Amino acid sequence: MRTRRGMCYSESDLCSEKMRAAAAAAAAKAAAGGVVGVRRRRRVDSIPGGGEDAALLRRKRRRCPPRVGGGGGDDLFDALPDDLVLSVLCRVAGSASSPADLVNVLLTCRRFKSLGLHSMVLSKASSNALAVRAHGWCDSAHRFLKLCADAGNVEASYTLGMIRFYCLQSRGSGASLMAKAAIGSHAPALYSLAVIQFNGSGGSKNDKDLRAGVALCARAAFLGHVDAMRELGHCLQDGYGVRQNVAEGRRFLVQANARELAAVLSSPSAAAAAASLLSTRAWLAWSSPHAQPPHQQQQQQNHQQHPLRHAAGTGCPLLSDFGCNVPAPEAHPANRFMAEWFAARGGSAGPGLRLCSHVGCGRPETRKHEFRRCSVCGAVNYCSRACQALDWKLRHKAECTPVERWVDDDVDGDGDGDGGEHDGVAGFNGDVMEES
């Protein structure tokens, strides 16, 4: 083959030159990957002190796991299907003990953040995962509860409905969210709507619907709600919104007391307190008429005229209107939020508006003189008979002092008050509630 300068090469020499160039390129590539290993191997073999150190280094090299996929391979987590990750996140959301547990999972990686906001995960969030605190309330917390409610989470619908109705004073949207939860057979939502119907909350006194309140209480009691059972029992005893049936009312009260005791005994958090009560049998202590204040002895003498209605006047607390002497049940996150919200605002919902005296309730009045008060002392007021029963055995029993007749200093003659009308709400101790 002749070149441009006139030199001539044979065809065999040209093929040999190409082969040598290809071999040189292959050697260069091999040097980039394998020469280093050869040099390291030589260095290991040339370590002074014998072959023990060299063998030790070889073992360490074998223990080091190889990198998956070489330099830029995919992680094994990315290979997991989305439905498997969603099922894991649903379990995490359902077992979270606080909102921080769920938030920390969402902040782990981008995939957790995108899949953690899936409607399937948000619909499984527990009440503890949605237990926002009043001091941390913000637009982000509001949006998060709204996302959960839109995903079909009944706990989020109830919690956000209570916050909007009582704290943010958005009555219409709050009531609709609670109704959405009630349609999903959420017992606390059914009972809260019953309290709204009994008191006419958000409207005037004429907006009370006692029959609707009794119907909602009956549905919540069917689902096992203790406060609804107690409220329904008092309504049946007193003929409040329903035909009077004292025997059926006593049955509901006894059933509420038994369910309350069973819930305390099966709760891990109250195991120690329940054990001490069981050891001393304080929860089943029979009351003695000589160990009671004089006004309570007089009340019990008056109750002897109605032995069926007040059969537990001197008997077992299981048969009373107030239940056993057990630790107070844990308040729902929505009630705890309302209590913190109004405590940070001076303990009032507005001028002339009072809060329910039961510490675990947190409900405020939506108009003046909406709640009923104790007719014995007139110092406390309650949104329902269930709150009155719980507060009596927890606190008010030791503080209630009878008076000739309490005077309402807040009555201003605006016509919206309930005018002191007696509604017949009485308990075993005669702690009658009157409408203020």
C-alpha positions as CSV (number, residue, x, y, z in Angstrom):
1,M,0.0,0.0,0.0
2,R,1.5,3.4,-1.1
3,T,1.3,6.4,1.2
4,R,1.2,10.1,0.2
5,R,5.0,10.4,0.7
6,G,5.6,7.5,-1.6
7,M,6.4,4.9,1.0
8,C,5.0,1.5,0.5
9,Y,3.8,-1.0,3.2
10,S,2.8,-4.5,2.8
11,E,-0.8,-5.5,3.7
12,S,0.4,-7.9,6.4
13,D,2.4,-5.2,8.2
14,L,-0.6,-3.0,8.3
15,C,-2.8,-5.7,9.9
16,S,-0.2,-6.3,12.5
17,E,0.0,-2.6,13.4
18,K,-3.8,-2.6,13.9
19,M,-3.7,-5.6,16.1
20,R,-0.9,-4.1,18.3
21,A,-3.0,-0.9,18.7
22,A,-6.0,-2.8,19.8
23,A,-4.0,-4.8,22.3
24,A,-2.5,-1.6,23.7
25,A,-6.0,-0.2,24.2
26,A,-7.2,-3.3,25.9
27,A,-4.2,-3.3,28.2
28,A,-4.9,0.3,29.1
29,K,-8.5,-0.6,30.1
30,A,-7.3,-3.5,32.1
31,A,-4.8,-1.4,33.9
32,A,-7.5,1.0,35.0
33,G,-9.4,-1.8,36.7
34,G,-7.0,-4.5,37.6
35,V,-3.6,-3.1,38.1
36,V,-4.6,-1.4,41.3
37,G,-5.7,-4.7,42.7
38,V,-2.5,-6.4,41.6
39,R,-0.5,-3.7,43.4
40,R,-2.6,-4.0,46.5
41,R,-2.1,-7.7,46.5
42,R,1.7,-7.3,46.2
43,R,1.6,-4.8,49.1
44,V,-0.3,-7.3,51.2
45,D,2.2,-10.0,50.3
46,S,5.1,-7.8,51.1
47,I,3.9,-6.8,54.6
48,P,6.8,-7.4,57.1
49,G,6.0,-9.8,60.0
50,G,4.9,-12.9,58.2
51,G,1.7,-14.1,56.6
52,E,-0.7,-13.5,59.6
53,D,-1.2,-9.8,59.0
54,A,-1.7,-10.5,55.3
55,A,-4.3,-13.2,56.0
56,L,-6.1,-10.8,58.4
57,L,-6.3,-8.1,55.8
58,R,-7.6,-10.6,53.3
59,R,-10.4,-11.7,55.7
60,K,-11.4,-8.0,56.2
61,R,-11.5,-7.6,52.4
62,R,-13.7,-10.6,52.0
63,R,-16.1,-9.3,54.8
64,C,-16.8,-6.0,53.0
65,P,-20.0,-6.5,51.0
66,P,-20.0,-5.5,47.4
67,R,-21.9,-2.4,46.4
68,V,-25.3,-3.2,44.9
69,G,-25.5,-2.3,41.2
70,G,-22.0,-1.1,41.0
71,G,-21.5,2.7,41.0
72,G,-25.1,4.0,40.3
73,G,-27.5,1.1,40.7
74,D,-31.1,1.5,42.1
75,D,-31.8,1.0,45.8
76,L,-33.8,-2.0,46.8
77,F,-36.4,0.2,48.5
78,D,-37.3,1.8,45.2
79,A,-38.1,-1.6,43.9
80,L,-40.9,-2.2,46.4
81,P,-44.4,-1.8,45.0
82,D,-46.5,1.1,46.1
83,D,-49.3,-1.0,47.5
84,L,-46.9,-2.7,49.9
85,V,-45.6,0.7,51.1
86,L,-49.1,2.0,51.4
87,S,-50.1,-1.0,53.6
88,V,-47.2,-0.3,55.9
89,L,-48.0,3.4,56.2
90,C,-51.6,2.5,57.0
91,R,-50.5,0.4,59.9
92,V,-48.2,3.2,61.1
93,A,-51.0,5.8,60.9
94,G,-53.4,3.6,62.7
95,S,-51.0,2.8,65.6
96,A,-49.5,6.3,65.9
97,S,-49.6,7.6,69.5
98,S,-49.2,11.3,68.6
99,P,-49.2,13.5,65.5
100,A,-45.4,13.6,65.7
101,D,-45.2,9.9,64.9
102,L,-46.9,10.3,61.6
103,V,-45.1,13.6,60.7
104,N,-41.7,12.0,61.4
105,V,-42.6,9.2,58.9
106,L,-43.6,11.7,56.3
107,L,-40.3,13.5,56.6
108,T,-38.2,10.4,56.1
109,C,-38.0,10.5,52.3
110,R,-39.8,11.9,49.3
111,R,-41.6,8.6,48.6
112,F,-43.0,8.4,52.2
113,K,-44.1,12.0,51.9
114,S,-46.0,11.4,48.6
115,L,-47.5,8.1,49.6
116,G,-48.2,9.2,53.2
117,L,-50.7,11.8,52.0
118,H,-52.6,9.2,50.1
119,S,-56.3,9.0,51.0
120,M,-56.0,5.4,52.1
121,V,-53.3,6.3,54.7
122,L,-55.2,9.4,55.9
123,S,-58.4,7.5,56.3
124,K,-56.7,5.0,58.7
125,A,-55.2,7.7,61.0
126,S,-56.1,7.1,64.7
127,S,-57.5,9.6,67.1
128,N,-54.1,10.0,68.7
129,A,-52.5,10.8,65.4
130,L,-55.1,13.6,65.0
131,A,-54.8,14.9,68.5
132,V,-53.6,18.4,67.7
133,R,-53.0,20.7,70.7
134,A,-54.6,24.2,71.1
135,H,-51.2,25.9,71.5
136,G,-50.0,24.4,68.2
137,W,-53.1,25.3,66.2
138,C,-52.3,26.8,62.8
139,D,-53.3,26.7,59.2
140,S,-51.2,23.6,58.5
141,A,-52.9,21.7,61.3
142,H,-56.3,22.8,59.9
143,R,-55.4,21.7,56.4
144,F,-54.1,18.4,57.7
145,L,-57.4,17.6,59.5
146,K,-59.4,18.8,56.5
147,L,-57.4,16.3,54.2
148,C,-58.1,13.5,56.7
149,A,-61.8,14.4,56.8
150,D,-62.0,14.5,53.0
151,A,-60.3,11.1,52.9
152,G,-63.2,9.6,54.9
153,N,-61.6,9.6,58.4
154,V,-64.5,9.9,60.9
155,E,-62.2,10.8,63.8
156,A,-60.9,13.8,61.8
157,S,-64.4,14.8,60.8
158,Y,-65.6,14.8,64.4
159,T,-62.5,16.5,65.8
160,L,-62.5,19.3,63.1
161,G,-66.3,19.6,63.5
162,M,-66.0,20.2,67.2
163,I,-63.2,22.7,66.8
164,R,-65.1,24.6,64.1
165,F,-68.5,24.6,65.9
166,Y,-67.3,25.6,69.4
167,C,-63.8,27.3,69.0
168,L,-63.9,28.9,65.5
169,Q,-67.7,29.6,65.8
170,S,-68.3,28.2,62.3
171,R,-71.6,26.5,63.3
172,G,-72.8,25.3,59.9
173,S,-69.5,23.7,58.7
174,G,-68.8,22.2,62.2
175,A,-72.3,20.6,62.5
176,S,-72.0,19.2,58.9
177,L,-68.6,17.6,59.7
178,M,-70.0,16.0,62.9
179,A,-73.0,14.8,60.9
180,K,-70.7,13.2,58.4
181,A,-68.9,11.4,61.2
182,A,-72.3,10.4,62.7
183,I,-73.4,8.9,59.4
184,G,-70.3,6.7,59.7
185,S,-71.6,5.4,63.1
186,H,-69.2,7.4,65.2
187,A,-70.6,7.3,68.7
188,P,-69.0,10.5,70.1
189,A,-70.3,12.5,67.1
190,L,-73.8,11.1,67.7
191,Y,-73.7,12.1,71.4
192,S,-72.3,15.6,70.6
193,L,-75.1,16.2,68.1
194,A,-77.6,15.0,70.8
195,V,-76.2,17.6,73.3
196,I,-76.5,20.3,70.6
197,Q,-80.2,19.3,70.1
198,F,-80.9,19.2,73.8
199,N,-79.4,22.7,74.4
200,G,-80.4,24.3,71.1
201,S,-76.7,25.2,70.7
202,G,-76.0,27.7,67.9
203,G,-79.5,29.1,68.0
204,S,-82.1,30.2,70.4
205,K,-84.1,28.3,73.1
206,N,-86.8,27.6,70.6
207,D,-84.4,25.6,68.5
208,K,-84.2,22.7,71.0
209,D,-85.4,19.4,69.7
210,L,-85.7,17.0,72.6
211,R,-87.0,14.1,70.4
212,A,-84.0,14.3,68.1
213,G,-81.7,14.4,71.0
214,V,-83.2,11.3,72.5
215,A,-83.0,9.5,69.1
216,L,-79.3,10.4,68.7
217,C,-78.6,9.3,72.3
218,A,-80.3,6.0,71.7
219,R,-78.1,5.4,68.6
220,A,-74.9,6.3,70.4
221,A,-75.9,4.1,73.4
222,F,-76.5,1.2,71.0
223,L,-72.9,1.7,69.9
224,G,-71.7,1.5,73.5
225,H,-71.1,5.1,74.4
226,V,-71.2,5.4,78.2
227,D,-72.2,9.1,78.4
228,A,-75.0,8.5,75.9
229,M,-76.3,5.5,78.0
230,R,-76.3,7.7,81.1
231,E,-78.0,10.6,79.4
232,L,-80.6,8.3,77.9
233,G,-81.2,6.7,81.3
234,H,-81.9,10.1,82.9
235,C,-84.2,11.1,80.0
236,L,-86.3,7.9,80.4
237,Q,-86.4,8.4,84.2
238,D,-87.6,12.0,83.9
239,G,-89.7,11.7,80.8
240,Y,-87.4,14.3,79.1
241,G,-88.1,14.2,75.4
242,V,-89.5,10.7,75.6
243,R,-92.3,8.9,77.4
244,Q,-91.3,8.2,81.1
245,N,-90.1,4.7,81.9
246,V,-88.3,4.6,85.2
247,A,-87.4,0.9,85.0
248,E,-85.9,1.2,81.5
249,G,-84.0,4.3,82.6
250,R,-82.6,2.4,85.6
251,R,-81.5,-0.4,83.2
252,F,-79.5,2.0,81.0
253,L,-77.9,3.6,84.1
254,V,-76.8,0.3,85.4
255,Q,-75.5,-0.7,82.0
256,A,-73.5,2.5,81.8
257,N,-72.0,1.9,85.2
258,A,-71.0,-1.6,84.3
259,R,-69.5,-0.6,81.0
260,E,-67.6,2.2,82.6
261,L,-66.1,-0.1,85.2
262,A,-65.2,-2.7,82.6
263,A,-63.4,0.0,80.5
264,V,-61.3,1.1,83.5
265,L,-60.3,-2.5,84.4
266,S,-59.3,-3.3,80.8
267,S,-57.3,-0.1,80.3
268,P,-53.5,-0.5,80.7
269,S,-53.0,3.1,81.8
270,A,-55.4,2.7,84.7
271,A,-54.3,-0.8,85.7
272,A,-52.4,0.4,88.9
273,A,-55.3,2.6,90.0
274,A,-57.8,0.0,89.4
275,A,-55.8,-2.6,91.2
276,S,-55.6,-0.4,94.3
277,L,-59.4,0.2,94.1
278,L,-60.1,-3.5,93.8
279,S,-57.8,-4.3,96.7
280,T,-59.6,-1.8,99.0
281,R,-63.0,-2.4,97.4
282,A,-63.6,1.3,97.4
283,W,-65.3,1.1,94.1
284,L,-68.0,-1.2,95.6
285,A,-68.3,0.6,99.0
286,W,-71.9,0.7,100.3
287,S,-72.7,4.2,101.6
288,S,-73.7,4.7,105.2
289,P,-76.3,7.4,106.0
290,H,-74.4,8.4,109.2
291,A,-71.2,9.2,107.2
292,Q,-73.0,11.7,104.9
293,P,-73.7,15.4,105.4
294,P,-77.1,16.4,106.8
295,H,-78.4,17.8,103.6
296,Q,-77.7,14.5,101.8
297,Q,-79.4,12.5,104.6
298,Q,-82.5,14.7,104.1
299,Q,-82.3,14.1,100.4
300,Q,-82.2,10.3,100.9
301,Q,-85.2,10.5,103.1
302,N,-87.0,12.3,100.4
303,H,-85.9,9.7,97.9
304,Q,-87.6,7.0,99.9
305,Q,-90.8,8.2,98.5
306,H,-89.6,6.9,95.1
307,P,-87.9,3.6,95.8
308,L,-87.7,2.4,92.2
309,R,-86.3,5.6,90.7
310,H,-83.7,6.1,93.5
311,A,-83.1,2.4,94.3
312,A,-79.3,3.1,94.7
313,G,-79.7,5.9,97.4
314,T,-78.1,3.8,100.1
315,G,-76.9,0.9,98.0
316,C,-74.2,-0.3,95.7
317,P,-72.6,2.3,93.4
318,L,-73.1,0.0,90.5
319,L,-76.8,0.8,90.8
320,S,-76.4,4.6,91.3
321,D,-76.9,7.4,88.9
322,F,-73.2,8.2,89.0
323,G,-71.4,4.8,88.8
324,C,-68.4,3.4,90.7
325,N,-65.6,5.3,92.3
326,V,-63.2,4.6,89.5
327,P,-60.6,6.9,87.9
328,A,-61.9,9.5,85.5
329,P,-62.0,8.3,81.8
330,E,-59.5,9.9,79.5
331,A,-61.0,12.9,77.6
332,H,-61.3,12.7,73.9
333,P,-58.7,14.8,72.0
334,A,-61.5,17.1,70.8
335,N,-62.6,17.9,74.3
336,R,-59.0,18.3,75.5
337,F,-58.4,20.8,72.6
338,M,-61.5,22.8,73.6
339,A,-60.5,22.9,77.3
340,E,-57.0,24.2,76.3
341,W,-58.4,26.6,73.8
342,F,-60.7,28.4,76.2
343,A,-58.2,28.1,79.2
344,A,-55.7,30.2,77.1
345,R,-58.5,32.8,76.6
346,G,-59.3,33.3,80.2
347,G,-61.6,30.4,80.8
348,S,-64.5,32.0,78.9
349,A,-66.0,31.7,75.4
350,G,-67.2,35.3,75.4
351,P,-69.0,38.0,77.5
352,G,-71.6,36.2,79.7
353,L,-70.8,32.8,78.3
354,R,-69.9,29.9,80.6
355,L,-68.0,26.7,80.2
356,C,-69.3,23.3,81.3
357,S,-68.0,22.7,84.8
358,H,-66.9,19.2,84.1
359,V,-63.2,19.4,83.5
360,G,-63.2,16.7,80.8
361,C,-65.8,18.4,78.6
362,G,-64.6,21.8,77.5
363,R,-67.9,22.7,75.8
364,P,-68.9,26.4,76.0
365,E,-72.2,28.1,75.8
366,T,-73.2,29.5,72.4
367,R,-75.7,31.9,74.0
368,K,-76.4,33.2,77.5
369,H,-77.9,30.9,80.0
370,E,-77.8,27.9,77.7
371,F,-76.5,25.4,80.2
372,R,-78.3,24.1,83.3
373,R,-76.9,24.6,86.7
374,C,-77.0,22.8,90.0
375,S,-80.2,23.8,91.9
376,V,-78.6,22.9,95.3
377,C,-75.7,25.3,95.2
378,G,-76.0,27.2,91.9
379,A,-72.3,27.4,91.6
380,V,-71.7,25.0,88.7
381,N,-73.4,24.4,85.3
382,Y,-73.3,21.5,82.9
383,C,-74.1,20.9,79.3
384,S,-75.7,17.5,79.9
385,R,-76.7,15.1,82.7
386,A,-73.8,12.9,81.9
387,C,-71.3,15.7,82.6
388,Q,-73.2,16.4,85.8
389,A,-73.0,12.8,86.9
390,L,-69.2,12.5,86.2
391,D,-68.4,15.9,87.9
392,W,-70.4,15.0,90.9
393,K,-68.4,11.9,91.8
394,L,-65.1,13.4,90.8
395,R,-65.3,16.8,92.4
396,H,-68.6,18.5,93.1
397,K,-69.8,16.0,95.7
398,A,-67.2,17.4,98.2
399,E,-67.9,21.0,97.3
400,C,-71.7,21.2,96.9
401,T,-73.3,23.3,99.7
402,P,-77.1,23.9,99.8
403,V,-78.4,27.4,99.8
404,E,-81.9,28.9,100.4
405,R,-82.1,29.9,96.7
406,W,-79.3,31.0,94.4
407,V,-79.6,34.3,92.7
408,D,-78.6,34.5,89.0
409,D,-76.6,37.8,88.7
410,D,-76.2,37.3,85.0
411,V,-79.9,37.5,84.1
412,D,-80.3,40.7,82.1
413,G,-83.8,40.4,80.9
414,D,-82.9,39.8,77.3
415,G,-85.4,37.0,76.9
416,D,-82.9,34.5,75.7
417,G,-82.3,32.9,79.0
418,D,-84.2,29.9,80.1
419,G,-86.0,31.6,82.9
420,G,-85.2,29.2,85.7
421,E,-87.5,26.6,84.2
422,H,-87.2,23.3,86.0
423,D,-86.5,20.4,83.7
424,G,-86.8,17.6,86.2
425,V,-83.2,16.4,86.1
426,A,-82.4,14.8,89.4
427,G,-79.8,12.3,90.5
428,F,-79.5,9.9,93.3
429,N,-78.1,12.6,95.6
430,G,-80.8,15.2,94.7
431,D,-78.3,17.3,92.8
432,V,-81.0,18.7,90.6
433,M,-80.1,20.8,87.6
434,E,-82.2,23.7,86.7
435,E,-82.1,25.8,83.6
436,S,-80.7,29.1,84.4
